Structure formats: structure tokens, C-alpha cells
Amino acid sequence: FTQSPDQSWEHQRNVIEAAKSGDPEALQLIYDAHSNQVYRYALARLGNVHDAEDVAQEIFAQMLKGLPSYQWQNAPFAAWLMRIARNEVVSFRRRNHRHSQDGELPEEILDPSDNDPAKVTEKIVKLDDLRRSVALLSEAQREVIILRFASGLSISDTARALGKHENNIKVLQHNGMVRLRTFLTPKYPELALV
């Protein structure tokens, strides 16, 4: 269902049309194709595993409500879904008066086979540094970085999800990455070589 070379727009459209008519298999295909992407986005924006799980459920509930009115536009379904995700995260933060992340890291980020406490601690510290640095970006840069790298959207899908032109997304991504390098290079000098 996701944009892979062996799957056509027509296949995507057929699955969406079947889901719109209530086909449980089509709905399951949509969920399976996008649940990880939606969860990663919510987690990156909220920083809390439990909140991300709750919001991801709400995102899919809102998708189900909006699906009957979804209009096929030869654009990835993911862009429409991630716009819902963005709105739900904003609504969740407003409802719960949350504006910052609590820094909780999901267990799945850590390699369970790694028994070296020093390596695990180092990874946690690096991820925390990255999360804090991303939080220092402008809202627009942060949104682009999270959609592109945490959710895995393409530049064109990110542009559609945010209602911006692709060139704007490229500029926001570039400027965001430059700022992240600036924030992180003092602690991680190897980034200056990239």
C-alpha cells in the first residue's frame, strides 16, 4: 500500500475505495501500512510512549471518520493521514496543556541484544541530545524534520501534509539540518565532517 515501486497508484486507490465502503481487509491494509509511521510521528512530537500510543489510536479513529469524505487526488494517502496526525498532536497538546516533551524513550529504540550498559547509556544520551536539539528548531523546521526522518515521508508527501511547496520543504529541511549540526557539533565534533 505504501509507495513502493511494485505498487501502483491504482492499487492504492482501489484499497482506499474499498476501505471507504467499509471493507475490513482494506482497512487492515491501511492500518498495517501506516501504523508505524503514525506512531513514530506522534512519539517524535510528544516524546512519551503512552501519549503517542493514545494519540496514534485517535489519529486512526479520526481517519475512519474522515475516510468517507476523502477525495482521491493522485497524491499519497500518507500525506492526508499525516495531516490528520499533525492536527491530532496539536489538539492533544492543547487538551492536556503540554508543550514540551518529557524525554521518555521507547524500549524499541534500544537494541535488546546489546548487554553493554555503557553502549546503551551512550545511545540514550545521544538520542536525548538529538531530541533536545530538534526542540530548539523553529516549529516549521521541526515539523519537516520529524515528518521526513521520524515518519519517513518523502519531500513531496511532506509538502502535501503541510500544505507547502516542495521547495519550501527542501529549504526548511536544509536549514533545520544546518541548525541541528550547529547545536550538536560542540558535543559531537564528528558531525562537522559530514
Rosetta constraint file for C-alpha pairs under 8 A:
AtomPair CA 1 CA 7 HARMONIC 6.83 0.50
AtomPair CA 1 CA 11 HARMONIC 7.36 0.50
AtomPair CA 1 CA 12 HARMONIC 5.69 0.50
AtomPair CA 1 CA 15 HARMONIC 7.77 0.50
AtomPair CA 1 CA 29 HARMONIC 7.07 0.50
AtomPair CA 1 CA 30 HARMONIC 7.03 0.50
AtomPair CA 1 CA 33 HARMONIC 6.15 0.50
AtomPair CA 2 CA 7 HARMONIC 7.69 0.50
AtomPair CA 2 CA 12 HARMONIC 7.78 0.50
AtomPair CA 2 CA 33 HARMONIC 6.16 0.50
AtomPair CA 2 CA 34 HARMONIC 7.88 0.50
AtomPair CA 2 CA 78 HARMONIC 7.91 0.50
AtomPair CA 3 CA 7 HARMONIC 6.74 0.50
AtomPair CA 3 CA 8 HARMONIC 7.83 0.50
AtomPair CA 3 CA 76 HARMONIC 7.57 0.50
AtomPair CA 4 CA 8 HARMONIC 7.99 0.50
AtomPair CA 7 CA 11 HARMONIC 6.41 0.50
AtomPair CA 7 CA 12 HARMONIC 7.58 0.50
AtomPair CA 8 CA 12 HARMONIC 6.53 0.50
AtomPair CA 9 CA 13 HARMONIC 6.05 0.50
AtomPair CA 9 CA 74 HARMONIC 7.00 0.50
AtomPair CA 10 CA 14 HARMONIC 6.08 0.50
AtomPair CA 11 CA 15 HARMONIC 6.25 0.50
AtomPair CA 12 CA 16 HARMONIC 6.20 0.50
AtomPair CA 12 CA 77 HARMONIC 7.99 0.50
AtomPair CA 13 CA 17 HARMONIC 6.06 0.50
AtomPair CA 13 CA 72 HARMONIC 7.06 0.50
AtomPair CA 14 CA 18 HARMONIC 6.10 0.50
AtomPair CA 15 CA 19 HARMONIC 6.11 0.50
AtomPair CA 15 CA 26 HARMONIC 5.41 0.50
AtomPair CA 15 CA 29 HARMONIC 7.77 0.50
AtomPair CA 15 CA 30 HARMONIC 7.82 0.50
AtomPair CA 16 CA 20 HARMONIC 6.06 0.50
AtomPair CA 16 CA 26 HARMONIC 7.03 0.50
AtomPair CA 16 CA 30 HARMONIC 7.85 0.50
AtomPair CA 17 CA 21 HARMONIC 6.45 0.50
AtomPair CA 18 CA 22 HARMONIC 6.55 0.50
AtomPair CA 18 CA 23 HARMONIC 5.38 0.50
AtomPair CA 18 CA 26 HARMONIC 5.89 0.50
AtomPair CA 19 CA 23 HARMONIC 4.97 0.50
AtomPair CA 19 CA 24 HARMONIC 6.93 0.50
AtomPair CA 19 CA 25 HARMONIC 7.81 0.50
AtomPair CA 19 CA 26 HARMONIC 4.92 0.50
AtomPair CA 19 CA 27 HARMONIC 5.09 0.50
AtomPair CA 19 CA 67 HARMONIC 7.85 0.50
AtomPair CA 20 CA 67 HARMONIC 5.78 0.50
AtomPair CA 20 CA 68 HARMONIC 5.28 0.50
AtomPair CA 21 CA 68 HARMONIC 7.74 0.50
AtomPair CA 22 CA 26 HARMONIC 7.97 0.50
AtomPair CA 22 CA 27 HARMONIC 7.40 0.50
AtomPair CA 23 CA 27 HARMONIC 6.33 0.50
AtomPair CA 24 CA 28 HARMONIC 6.08 0.50
AtomPair CA 25 CA 29 HARMONIC 6.19 0.50
AtomPair CA 26 CA 30 HARMONIC 6.30 0.50
AtomPair CA 27 CA 31 HARMONIC 6.18 0.50
AtomPair CA 28 CA 32 HARMONIC 5.95 0.50
AtomPair CA 29 CA 33 HARMONIC 6.00 0.50
AtomPair CA 30 CA 34 HARMONIC 6.15 0.50
AtomPair CA 31 CA 35 HARMONIC 5.33 0.50
AtomPair CA 31 CA 60 HARMONIC 7.82 0.50
AtomPair CA 32 CA 36 HARMONIC 7.79 0.50
AtomPair CA 34 CA 38 HARMONIC 6.10 0.50
AtomPair CA 34 CA 78 HARMONIC 7.33 0.50
AtomPair CA 35 CA 39 HARMONIC 6.04 0.50
AtomPair CA 35 CA 56 HARMONIC 7.61 0.50
AtomPair CA 36 CA 40 HARMONIC 6.03 0.50
AtomPair CA 37 CA 41 HARMONIC 6.22 0.50
AtomPair CA 37 CA 150 HARMONIC 7.68 0.50
AtomPair CA 37 CA 151 HARMONIC 4.79 0.50
AtomPair CA 37 CA 152 HARMONIC 7.02 0.50
AtomPair CA 38 CA 42 HARMONIC 6.24 0.50
AtomPair CA 38 CA 56 HARMONIC 6.09 0.50
AtomPair CA 38 CA 59 HARMONIC 7.82 0.50
AtomPair CA 38 CA 82 HARMONIC 7.08 0.50
AtomPair CA 38 CA 85 HARMONIC 6.77 0.50
AtomPair CA 38 CA 151 HARMONIC 6.87 0.50
AtomPair CA 39 CA 43 HARMONIC 6.01 0.50
AtomPair CA 39 CA 52 HARMONIC 6.17 0.50
AtomPair CA 39 CA 53 HARMONIC 6.59 0.50
AtomPair CA 39 CA 56 HARMONIC 5.46 0.50
AtomPair CA 40 CA 44 HARMONIC 5.98 0.50
AtomPair CA 40 CA 52 HARMONIC 7.98 0.50
AtomPair CA 40 CA 150 HARMONIC 5.83 0.50
AtomPair CA 40 CA 151 HARMONIC 5.73 0.50
AtomPair CA 41 CA 45 HARMONIC 6.18 0.50
AtomPair CA 41 CA 85 HARMONIC 7.71 0.50
AtomPair CA 41 CA 146 HARMONIC 6.60 0.50
AtomPair CA 41 CA 147 HARMONIC 6.67 0.50
AtomPair CA 41 CA 150 HARMONIC 5.93 0.50
AtomPair CA 41 CA 151 HARMONIC 5.24 0.50
AtomPair CA 42 CA 46 HARMONIC 5.85 0.50
AtomPair CA 42 CA 47 HARMONIC 7.80 0.50
AtomPair CA 42 CA 52 HARMONIC 4.87 0.50
AtomPair CA 42 CA 53 HARMONIC 7.80 0.50
AtomPair CA 42 CA 55 HARMONIC 6.70 0.50
AtomPair CA 42 CA 56 HARMONIC 6.55 0.50
AtomPair CA 42 CA 85 HARMONIC 7.33 0.50
AtomPair CA 42 CA 89 HARMONIC 6.64 0.50
AtomPair CA 43 CA 47 HARMONIC 5.02 0.50
AtomPair CA 43 CA 48 HARMONIC 6.03 0.50
AtomPair CA 43 CA 49 HARMONIC 6.18 0.50
AtomPair CA 43 CA 51 HARMONIC 7.68 0.50
AtomPair CA 43 CA 52 HARMONIC 4.82 0.50
AtomPair CA 43 CA 53 HARMONIC 7.95 0.50
AtomPair CA 44 CA 146 HARMONIC 6.61 0.50
AtomPair CA 44 CA 150 HARMONIC 6.64 0.50
AtomPair CA 45 CA 89 HARMONIC 7.26 0.50
AtomPair CA 45 CA 101 HARMONIC 7.55 0.50
AtomPair CA 45 CA 146 HARMONIC 7.56 0.50
AtomPair CA 46 CA 51 HARMONIC 6.93 0.50
AtomPair CA 46 CA 52 HARMONIC 6.43 0.50
AtomPair CA 46 CA 89 HARMONIC 7.53 0.50
AtomPair CA 46 CA 100 HARMONIC 7.38 0.50
AtomPair CA 46 CA 101 HARMONIC 5.43 0.50
AtomPair CA 46 CA 102 HARMONIC 7.82 0.50
AtomPair CA 47 CA 52 HARMONIC 7.50 0.50
AtomPair CA 47 CA 101 HARMONIC 4.75 0.50
AtomPair CA 47 CA 102 HARMONIC 5.86 0.50
AtomPair CA 47 CA 103 HARMONIC 5.43 0.50
AtomPair CA 47 CA 104 HARMONIC 5.91 0.50
AtomPair CA 47 CA 105 HARMONIC 7.16 0.50
AtomPair CA 48 CA 52 HARMONIC 5.99 0.50
AtomPair CA 48 CA 101 HARMONIC 6.94 0.50
AtomPair CA 48 CA 102 HARMONIC 6.33 0.50
AtomPair CA 48 CA 103 HARMONIC 6.78 0.50
AtomPair CA 48 CA 104 HARMONIC 5.26 0.50
AtomPair CA 48 CA 105 HARMONIC 7.10 0.50
AtomPair CA 48 CA 106 HARMONIC 7.79 0.50
AtomPair CA 49 CA 53 HARMONIC 6.19 0.50
AtomPair CA 49 CA 104 HARMONIC 6.89 0.50
AtomPair CA 49 CA 105 HARMONIC 7.15 0.50
AtomPair CA 49 CA 106 HARMONIC 5.87 0.50
AtomPair CA 50 CA 54 HARMONIC 6.28 0.50
AtomPair CA 51 CA 55 HARMONIC 6.02 0.50
AtomPair CA 52 CA 56 HARMONIC 5.90 0.50
AtomPair CA 53 CA 57 HARMONIC 6.32 0.50
AtomPair CA 54 CA 58 HARMONIC 6.39 0.50
AtomPair CA 55 CA 59 HARMONIC 6.04 0.50
AtomPair CA 55 CA 88 HARMONIC 6.83 0.50
AtomPair CA 55 CA 89 HARMONIC 6.79 0.50
AtomPair CA 55 CA 92 HARMONIC 7.26 0.50
AtomPair CA 56 CA 60 HARMONIC 6.44 0.50
AtomPair CA 56 CA 85 HARMONIC 7.59 0.50
AtomPair CA 57 CA 61 HARMONIC 6.26 0.50
AtomPair CA 58 CA 62 HARMONIC 6.10 0.50
AtomPair CA 58 CA 88 HARMONIC 7.32 0.50
AtomPair CA 59 CA 63 HARMONIC 6.11 0.50
AtomPair CA 59 CA 84 HARMONIC 6.37 0.50
AtomPair CA 59 CA 85 HARMONIC 5.53 0.50
AtomPair CA 59 CA 88 HARMONIC 6.26 0.50
AtomPair CA 60 CA 64 HARMONIC 6.17 0.50
AtomPair CA 61 CA 65 HARMONIC 6.40 0.50
AtomPair CA 62 CA 66 HARMONIC 6.11 0.50
AtomPair CA 62 CA 84 HARMONIC 7.23 0.50
AtomPair CA 63 CA 67 HARMONIC 5.69 0.50
AtomPair CA 63 CA 81 HARMONIC 6.84 0.50
AtomPair CA 63 CA 84 HARMONIC 7.13 0.50
AtomPair CA 64 CA 68 HARMONIC 7.74 0.50
AtomPair CA 66 CA 70 HARMONIC 6.33 0.50
AtomPair CA 75 CA 79 HARMONIC 7.48 0.50
AtomPair CA 75 CA 157 HARMONIC 7.90 0.50
AtomPair CA 76 CA 80 HARMONIC 7.37 0.50
AtomPair CA 76 CA 157 HARMONIC 6.72 0.50
AtomPair CA 77 CA 81 HARMONIC 6.26 0.50
AtomPair CA 78 CA 82 HARMONIC 5.88 0.50
AtomPair CA 78 CA 153 HARMONIC 7.93 0.50
AtomPair CA 78 CA 157 HARMONIC 7.12 0.50
AtomPair CA 78 CA 161 HARMONIC 7.99 0.50
AtomPair CA 79 CA 83 HARMONIC 6.28 0.50
AtomPair CA 79 CA 157 HARMONIC 5.10 0.50
AtomPair CA 79 CA 158 HARMONIC 6.59 0.50
AtomPair CA 79 CA 160 HARMONIC 5.59 0.50
AtomPair CA 79 CA 161 HARMONIC 4.44 0.50
AtomPair CA 80 CA 84 HARMONIC 6.61 0.50
AtomPair CA 80 CA 160 HARMONIC 7.54 0.50
AtomPair CA 80 CA 161 HARMONIC 6.01 0.50
AtomPair CA 81 CA 85 HARMONIC 6.27 0.50
AtomPair CA 81 CA 161 HARMONIC 7.84 0.50
AtomPair CA 82 CA 86 HARMONIC 6.04 0.50
AtomPair CA 82 CA 161 HARMONIC 5.83 0.50
AtomPair CA 83 CA 87 HARMONIC 6.30 0.50
AtomPair CA 83 CA 161 HARMONIC 4.87 0.50
AtomPair CA 83 CA 162 HARMONIC 6.71 0.50
AtomPair CA 84 CA 88 HARMONIC 6.11 0.50
AtomPair CA 85 CA 89 HARMONIC 6.19 0.50
AtomPair CA 86 CA 90 HARMONIC 6.35 0.50
AtomPair CA 87 CA 91 HARMONIC 6.13 0.50
AtomPair CA 88 CA 92 HARMONIC 5.96 0.50
AtomPair CA 89 CA 93 HARMONIC 6.20 0.50
AtomPair CA 90 CA 94 HARMONIC 6.27 0.50
AtomPair CA 91 CA 95 HARMONIC 6.06 0.50
AtomPair CA 92 CA 96 HARMONIC 6.03 0.50
AtomPair CA 92 CA 98 HARMONIC 7.96 0.50
AtomPair CA 93 CA 97 HARMONIC 5.48 0.50
AtomPair CA 93 CA 98 HARMONIC 4.69 0.50
AtomPair CA 93 CA 99 HARMONIC 6.29 0.50
AtomPair CA 94 CA 98 HARMONIC 6.65 0.50
AtomPair CA 103 CA 128 HARMONIC 6.83 0.50
AtomPair CA 103 CA 131 HARMONIC 7.72 0.50
AtomPair CA 105 CA 109 HARMONIC 7.23 0.50
AtomPair CA 105 CA 124 HARMONIC 7.75 0.50
AtomPair CA 106 CA 110 HARMONIC 7.69 0.50
AtomPair CA 110 CA 120 HARMONIC 7.00 0.50
AtomPair CA 110 CA 123 HARMONIC 7.76 0.50
AtomPair CA 111 CA 120 HARMONIC 7.92 0.50
AtomPair CA 114 CA 119 HARMONIC 7.69 0.50
AtomPair CA 114 CA 120 HARMONIC 7.15 0.50
AtomPair CA 115 CA 120 HARMONIC 7.84 0.50
AtomPair CA 116 CA 120 HARMONIC 6.38 0.50
AtomPair CA 117 CA 121 HARMONIC 5.98 0.50
AtomPair CA 118 CA 122 HARMONIC 6.05 0.50
AtomPair CA 119 CA 123 HARMONIC 6.19 0.50
AtomPair CA 120 CA 124 HARMONIC 6.28 0.50
AtomPair CA 121 CA 125 HARMONIC 6.19 0.50
AtomPair CA 122 CA 126 HARMONIC 6.21 0.50
AtomPair CA 123 CA 127 HARMONIC 6.14 0.50
AtomPair CA 124 CA 128 HARMONIC 6.07 0.50
AtomPair CA 125 CA 129 HARMONIC 6.10 0.50
AtomPair CA 126 CA 130 HARMONIC 6.15 0.50
AtomPair CA 127 CA 131 HARMONIC 6.10 0.50
AtomPair CA 128 CA 132 HARMONIC 6.16 0.50
AtomPair CA 129 CA 133 HARMONIC 6.11 0.50
AtomPair CA 129 CA 184 HARMONIC 7.64 0.50
AtomPair CA 130 CA 134 HARMONIC 6.09 0.50
AtomPair CA 130 CA 184 HARMONIC 7.60 0.50
AtomPair CA 131 CA 135 HARMONIC 6.26 0.50
AtomPair CA 132 CA 136 HARMONIC 6.68 0.50
AtomPair CA 133 CA 137 HARMONIC 7.04 0.50
AtomPair CA 133 CA 180 HARMONIC 6.17 0.50
AtomPair CA 133 CA 183 HARMONIC 6.29 0.50
AtomPair CA 133 CA 184 HARMONIC 7.23 0.50
AtomPair CA 134 CA 142 HARMONIC 6.10 0.50
AtomPair CA 134 CA 180 HARMONIC 6.81 0.50
AtomPair CA 135 CA 142 HARMONIC 6.99 0.50
AtomPair CA 137 CA 141 HARMONIC 5.91 0.50
AtomPair CA 137 CA 142 HARMONIC 5.52 0.50
AtomPair CA 137 CA 176 HARMONIC 6.54 0.50
AtomPair CA 137 CA 179 HARMONIC 7.27 0.50
AtomPair CA 137 CA 180 HARMONIC 7.75 0.50
AtomPair CA 138 CA 142 HARMONIC 6.01 0.50
AtomPair CA 139 CA 143 HARMONIC 6.06 0.50
AtomPair CA 140 CA 144 HARMONIC 6.33 0.50
AtomPair CA 140 CA 172 HARMONIC 7.03 0.50
AtomPair CA 141 CA 145 HARMONIC 6.11 0.50
AtomPair CA 141 CA 172 HARMONIC 5.17 0.50
AtomPair CA 141 CA 173 HARMONIC 6.26 0.50
AtomPair CA 141 CA 175 HARMONIC 7.41 0.50
AtomPair CA 141 CA 176 HARMONIC 5.24 0.50
AtomPair CA 142 CA 146 HARMONIC 6.07 0.50
AtomPair CA 142 CA 176 HARMONIC 7.17 0.50
AtomPair CA 143 CA 147 HARMONIC 6.09 0.50
AtomPair CA 144 CA 148 HARMONIC 5.91 0.50
AtomPair CA 144 CA 158 HARMONIC 6.89 0.50
AtomPair CA 144 CA 169 HARMONIC 6.70 0.50
AtomPair CA 144 CA 172 HARMONIC 6.80 0.50
AtomPair CA 144 CA 173 HARMONIC 6.13 0.50
AtomPair CA 145 CA 149 HARMONIC 5.80 0.50
AtomPair CA 145 CA 150 HARMONIC 7.46 0.50
AtomPair CA 145 CA 173 HARMONIC 6.10 0.50
AtomPair CA 145 CA 176 HARMONIC 7.07 0.50
AtomPair CA 145 CA 177 HARMONIC 7.95 0.50
AtomPair CA 146 CA 150 HARMONIC 4.87 0.50
AtomPair CA 146 CA 151 HARMONIC 6.39 0.50
AtomPair CA 147 CA 151 HARMONIC 4.88 0.50
AtomPair CA 147 CA 152 HARMONIC 6.29 0.50
AtomPair CA 147 CA 153 HARMONIC 5.78 0.50
AtomPair CA 147 CA 158 HARMONIC 6.32 0.50
AtomPair CA 148 CA 152 HARMONIC 4.91 0.50
AtomPair CA 148 CA 153 HARMONIC 4.80 0.50
AtomPair CA 148 CA 154 HARMONIC 6.25 0.50
AtomPair CA 148 CA 155 HARMONIC 7.03 0.50
AtomPair CA 148 CA 158 HARMONIC 6.74 0.50
AtomPair CA 149 CA 153 HARMONIC 7.25 0.50
AtomPair CA 153 CA 157 HARMONIC 5.72 0.50
AtomPair CA 153 CA 158 HARMONIC 5.81 0.50
AtomPair CA 154 CA 158 HARMONIC 6.01 0.50
AtomPair CA 155 CA 159 HARMONIC 6.12 0.50
AtomPair CA 155 CA 166 HARMONIC 6.25 0.50
AtomPair CA 155 CA 169 HARMONIC 6.57 0.50
AtomPair CA 155 CA 170 HARMONIC 7.15 0.50
AtomPair CA 156 CA 160 HARMONIC 6.29 0.50
AtomPair CA 156 CA 166 HARMONIC 5.78 0.50
AtomPair CA 157 CA 161 HARMONIC 6.07 0.50
AtomPair CA 158 CA 162 HARMONIC 6.14 0.50
AtomPair CA 158 CA 166 HARMONIC 7.97 0.50
AtomPair CA 158 CA 169 HARMONIC 7.25 0.50
AtomPair CA 159 CA 163 HARMONIC 5.70 0.50
AtomPair CA 159 CA 164 HARMONIC 4.80 0.50
AtomPair CA 159 CA 165 HARMONIC 5.61 0.50
AtomPair CA 159 CA 166 HARMONIC 5.34 0.50
AtomPair CA 159 CA 168 HARMONIC 7.91 0.50
AtomPair CA 159 CA 169 HARMONIC 6.11 0.50
AtomPair CA 160 CA 164 HARMONIC 6.43 0.50
AtomPair CA 160 CA 165 HARMONIC 7.79 0.50
AtomPair CA 164 CA 168 HARMONIC 6.44 0.50
AtomPair CA 164 CA 169 HARMONIC 7.01 0.50
AtomPair CA 165 CA 169 HARMONIC 6.60 0.50
AtomPair CA 166 CA 170 HARMONIC 6.28 0.50
AtomPair CA 167 CA 171 HARMONIC 6.24 0.50
AtomPair CA 168 CA 172 HARMONIC 6.09 0.50
AtomPair CA 169 CA 173 HARMONIC 5.95 0.50
AtomPair CA 170 CA 174 HARMONIC 6.03 0.50
AtomPair CA 171 CA 175 HARMONIC 6.00 0.50
AtomPair CA 172 CA 176 HARMONIC 5.85 0.50
AtomPair CA 173 CA 177 HARMONIC 6.02 0.50
AtomPair CA 174 CA 178 HARMONIC 6.17 0.50
AtomPair CA 175 CA 179 HARMONIC 6.18 0.50
AtomPair CA 176 CA 180 HARMONIC 6.11 0.50
AtomPair CA 177 CA 181 HARMONIC 6.13 0.50
AtomPair CA 178 CA 182 HARMONIC 6.23 0.50
AtomPair CA 179 CA 183 HARMONIC 6.16 0.50
AtomPair CA 180 CA 184 HARMONIC 6.01 0.50
AtomPair CA 181 CA 185 HARMONIC 5.57 0.50
AtomPair CA 181 CA 191 HARMONIC 6.45 0.50
AtomPair CA 181 CA 192 HARMONIC 7.25 0.50
AtomPair CA 182 CA 186 HARMONIC 7.62 0.50
AtomPair CA 184 CA 188 HARMONIC 5.84 0.50
AtomPair CA 184 CA 189 HARMONIC 7.89 0.50
AtomPair CA 184 CA 191 HARMONIC 7.49 0.50
AtomPair CA 185 CA 189 HARMONIC 4.74 0.50
AtomPair CA 185 CA 190 HARMONIC 7.15 0.50
AtomPair CA 185 CA 191 HARMONIC 5.55 0.50
AtomPair CA 185 CA 192 HARMONIC 6.04 0.50
AtomPair CA 189 CA 193 HARMONIC 7.72 0.50
AtomPair CA 190 CA 194 HARMONIC 7.36 0.50
